[in-house]
């Protein structure tokens, strides 16, 4: 088999489509009917809907939009279109076998079309489609974890804890004042990452590592969830309506280790930052700190892809914040890609000269000033959607995402 670097564009896209789909379907092994069709939380659709939506989107953009084919399975349009039904009405689903058949029929026609497609004119849309599946695959992982939490089964990580020799996680690194290029114009970049633009930032300090469970426990033990002085007005109002005392993904193992805290919303992250006398970073501050030497990033991406080739499921778990010493940023920050998403203070808005792609509903409709930007990807984010310019966005009260944070001063 050729190495990935020696494949043609079409071969690379075909290989990636197949590998991504393999990872998607692996999430459904041993999933029962109830888990397949039921919501785990009102804000998230059932995993069976996400699977059907992946097929619907691929059929629409490749077979209908690019190839000009007539719609396949028109009876699925209302069910699986993003604007078809409210999330609460997406539970009346065909079984897994029927949706898997839908996926297979669409995919076979897509791969046949790819053989003759004018790829130079279409490449951006193909990479958008691959990342669309990556994003829904991560949402499927989130929903599955929340089903387990609802059933009092928690297994986010099978962890081999070694508390001794933990890093000095209180360290911060200085990011010197100056300009940097924010965003990306790469063919794989999403519309909200474009265009690249120069940003000047004054000097600041940022945590070397994401905040760990052990650090966050000090906030819990100091009654941080009961003291309003650490919370914003909006955060305190949210907490009074949703009384709780720990992150969503929290267990006895989590409470004494150097894994990143996971399952906190923006309000919780902000409260902890206030507790320790720091603040959350802006998106620009986070992205500048997450600059990598090209050879480091290339090595890291190869490691992720090799793990996928070997079906190394250990890739898909959070890891200690200092575990991957080979992938620190040029400034000396660790664990900035592929461990947990990290909250920023920035609201999700388009950059100057933003142009939507491939349709306004992908990013533009979320430029409402309410969504906050998260950066860095999580253990459940596939390599094709992992880069420092990638922007995720959620409401500040959402805790289900595999999200943590780091602080700045």
Long-range contacts (C-beta under 8 A, 24 or more apart in sequence): 4-305, 9-119, 9-120, 9-123, 10-114, 10-115, 10-117, 10-119, 13-114, 13-119, 13-123, 13-126, 13-127, 13-130, 14-111, 14-114, 16-130, 16-384, 17-107, 17-110, 17-111, 17-130, 19-308, 19-309, 20-130, 20-133, 20-134, 20-137, 20-382, 20-384, 21-103, 21-107, 21-133, 23-137, 23-308, 23-382, 24-51, 24-54, 24-133, 24-136, 24-137, 24-140, 25-100, 26-311, 27-137, 27-140, 27-141, 27-144, 28-96, 31-96, 31-144, 33-95, 35-144, 35-147, 36-93, 36-95, 36-96, 37-91, 37-92, 37-93, 38-91, 38-147, 39-87, 39-88, 39-90, 39-91, 39-143, 40-143, 40-144, 40-146, 40-147, 40-149, 40-150, 41-143, 41-146, 41-400, 42-87, 42-88, 43-87, 43-398, 43-400, 44-87, 44-139, 44-142, 44-143, 44-146, 44-400, 45-87, 45-90, 45-139, 45-143, 46-90, 46-91, 46-93, 46-143, 47-140, 47-143, 47-144, 48-93, 48-94, 48-96, 48-99, 49-79, 49-80, 49-90, 49-91, 49-93, 50-136, 50-139, 50-140, 50-143, 51-96, 51-99, 51-100, 51-103, 51-140, 52-76, 52-79, 52-80, 52-93, 52-94, 52-99, 52-102, 53-80, 53-81, 53-82, 53-136, 54-103, 54-132, 54-133, 54-136, 55-80, 55-99, 55-102, 55-103, 55-106, 55-107, 56-80, 56-81, 57-129, 57-132, 58-106, 58-107, 58-110, 58-129, 58-133, 59-106, 59-109, 59-110, 61-125, 61-128, 61-129, 61-358, 62-110, 62-113, 62-125, 62-126, 62-129, 63-106, 63-109, 63-110, 63-113, 65-125, 66-113, 66-117, 66-122, 66-125, 67-113, 67-117, 69-109, 72-105, 72-106, 72-109, 73-102, 76-102, 82-361, 83-361, 123-187, 124-187, 124-188, 124-357, 125-358, 127-187, 127-188, 127-384, 128-190, 128-357, 128-358, 130-384, 131-188, 131-190, 131-384, 131-385, 134-381, 134-382, 134-384, 134-385, 135-385, 137-380, 137-382, 138-378, 138-380, 138-381, 138-382, 138-385, 138-402, 141-316, 141-380, 141-402, 142-380, 142-400, 142-401, 142-402, 145-249, 145-400, 146-400, 149-248, 149-249, 154-249, 154-251, 156-249, 156-262, 156-317, 156-318, 157-253, 157-259, 157-317, 157-318, 158-317, 159-253, 159-257, 159-259, 159-317, 161-253, 161-256, 161-257, 162-320, 163-256, 163-257, 163-258, 166-214, 166-257, 166-258, 166-320, 166-322, 167-208, 167-209, 167-258, 167-321, 167-322, 169-207, 169-208, 169-209, 169-211, 169-212, 169-214, 169-215, 169-258, 169-321, 169-322, 170-215, 171-207, 171-208, 171-209, 172-205, 172-206, 172-207, 172-208, 172-409, 173-205, 173-206, 173-208, 173-289, 173-331, 173-332, 173-333, 174-203, 174-204, 174-205, 174-331, 175-201, 175-203, 175-204, 175-205, 175-206, 175-285, 175-288, 175-289, 175-331, 176-203, 177-201, 177-202, 177-203, 180-287, 180-288, 180-291, 182-284, 182-287, 182-288, 182-351, 182-389, 183-351, 183-389, 184-387, 184-389, 188-384, 189-389, 190-357, 190-362, 190-363, 190-390, 190-391, 191-354, 191-355, 191-356, 191-357, 191-358, 191-362, 191-363, 191-364, 192-348, 192-350, 192-351, 192-354, 192-363, 192-391, 193-389, 193-390, 193-391, 194-351, 194-354, 194-355, 195-351, 195-353, 195-354, 197-351, 197-352, 199-284, 199-288, 201-284, 201-285, 201-288, 204-281, 204-285, 204-408, 204-409, 205-408, 205-409, 206-281, 206-285, 206-286, 206-289, 206-331, 206-333, 206-406, 206-407, 206-408, 207-278, 207-333, 207-406, 207-407, 207-408, 208-332, 208-333, 208-334, 209-258, 209-260, 209-321, 209-322, 209-333, 209-334, 209-335, 209-406, 210-260, 210-261, 210-321, 210-335, 210-339, 210-340, 210-342, 210-404, 210-405, 210-406, 211-260, 211-261, 211-269, 211-272, 211-404, 211-405, 211-406, 211-407, 212-257, 212-258, 212-259, 212-260, 212-261, 212-321, 213-250, 213-254, 213-255, 213-256, 213-257, 213-258, 213-259, 213-260, 213-261, 214-255, 214-256, 214-257, 214-258, 215-261, 216-247, 216-261, 216-264, 216-272, 217-255, 217-256, 219-271, 219-272, 219-275, 219-276, 220-245, 220-246, 222-275, 224-271, 224-272, 224-275, 229-274, 230-271, 230-272, 230-274, 230-275, 231-267, 231-270, 231-271, 231-274, 232-267, 232-270, 232-271, 234-267, 234-396, 235-266, 235-267, 235-268, 235-270, 235-271, 235-396, 238-265, 238-267, 238-396, 238-397, 239-267, 242-397, 247-399, 248-399, 248-400, 249-402, 257-320, 258-320, 258-321, 258-322, 259-318, 259-319, 259-320, 259-321, 260-318, 260-321, 260-335, 260-339, 260-340, 260-404, 261-340, 261-404, 261-405, 262-318, 262-340, 262-378, 262-402, 262-403, 262-404, 263-399, 263-400, 263-401, 263-402, 263-403, 264-343, 264-399, 264-403, 264-404, 264-405, 265-343, 265-396, 265-397, 265-398, 265-399, 265-403, 266-343, 266-372, 266-394, 266-396, 266-397, 267-396, 267-397, 268-399, 269-343, 269-403, 269-404, 269-405, 270-343, 270-345, 272-405, 272-407, 273-405, 273-407, 276-407, 277-409, 278-407, 278-408, 278-409, 279-345, 279-407, 279-408, 279-409, 280-343, 280-344, 280-345, 280-405, 280-407, 280-408, 281-344, 281-345, 281-406, 281-407, 281-408, 282-344, 282-345, 282-346, 283-344, 283-345, 283-346, 283-373, 283-375, 283-391, 284-346, 285-344, 285-408, 286-342, 286-344, 286-375, 286-376, 286-406, 287-375, 287-388, 287-389, 289-329, 289-331, 289-333, 289-336, 290-329, 290-333, 290-336, 290-337, 290-375, 290-376, 290-388, 291-329, 291-330, 291-331, 291-388, 292-327, 292-329, 292-330, 292-388, 293-330, 296-326, 296-327, 296-328, 297-327, 299-326, 299-327, 300-324, 300-326, 300-327, 300-337, 301-383, 301-386, 304-338, 304-383, 304-386, 305-383, 308-382, 308-383, 315-379, 316-379, 316-380, 317-379, 318-378, 318-379, 318-402, 319-379, 333-406, 336-375, 336-376, 336-388, 337-376, 337-377, 337-386, 337-387, 337-388, 338-376, 338-377, 338-378, 338-379, 338-381, 338-383, 338-386, 339-376, 339-378, 339-379, 339-404, 340-376, 340-378, 340-379, 340-402, 340-403, 340-404, 341-374, 341-375, 341-376, 341-377, 341-378, 341-381, 341-392, 341-401, 341-402, 341-403, 341-404, 342-374, 342-375, 342-376, 342-403, 342-404, 342-405, 342-406, 343-372, 343-374, 343-403, 343-404, 343-405, 344-372, 344-373, 344-374, 344-375, 345-372, 346-372, 346-373, 347-371, 347-372, 347-373, 348-372, 348-373, 348-391, 348-393, 366-393, 370-395, 370-396, 371-395, 372-396, 374-401, 374-403, 378-402, 378-403
